[in-house]
Amino acid sequence: MEAFDNHIVLLGNIVSKQNTLKYFADGKAVLSLQLLTKRKWRDASGQWQEFANYFNVTVLGQQAEMLAKGAKPGLGLYVRAQLREKTLRNGNVVGVLEAQSVKLIDKASSVSWNQAHINGRLISHSALVQTINGQDLITLSINISESMEKEQLVDVKLKGATAKLIASQLTDQASGQVDVLVEGSVSSQSKKIADEFTHQYWIDGHTCVLSNLKAVEQT
């Protein structure tokens, strides 16, 4: 695989109250925003359920300067971003969502988009397990780095029939380098590292395809 594909599309509402521009030592502007998206679905009893997800989005350069002029809590924001890595002051490396393009909506968005497309190389995977709800689950660790010298790992969680299918392919005496294509949504969890709060990101995969999968020849 020559070029890894890694892009996230979000549509939600700004919830951060202080959207203040900062500048790197080289003069490049940086703006950090917190974005809220919601997912609604009917449970087994037919009742509506709602889950909210919060994302820290980093906007750089001229886009940051333009967005800072109008960004206010409650306004809608469309973001096309990539998963990147950031080194904290204590040396820990965390994932961040770095915006490639943004569009401010002059009112609150009543709908949410959360789309993730990941294309990378499989580094490791868990065994197939069952959740407390009895659903099949497998977790893949995928390298999405564009550099040959450094890995950037992201976890992909597959559930249900997709998890069972991928697990059977990976345990069927597979060998060699396996490339992974995943379509799904990004999820996050707030986590405190030293004195800083950050977000831990992973991909909830809806569909998944393996390529370059080779079976070990029997002798």
Order of alpha helices (4+ residues) and beta strands (2+ residues): beta-beta-beta-beta-alpha-beta-beta-beta-beta-beta-beta-alpha-beta-beta-beta-beta
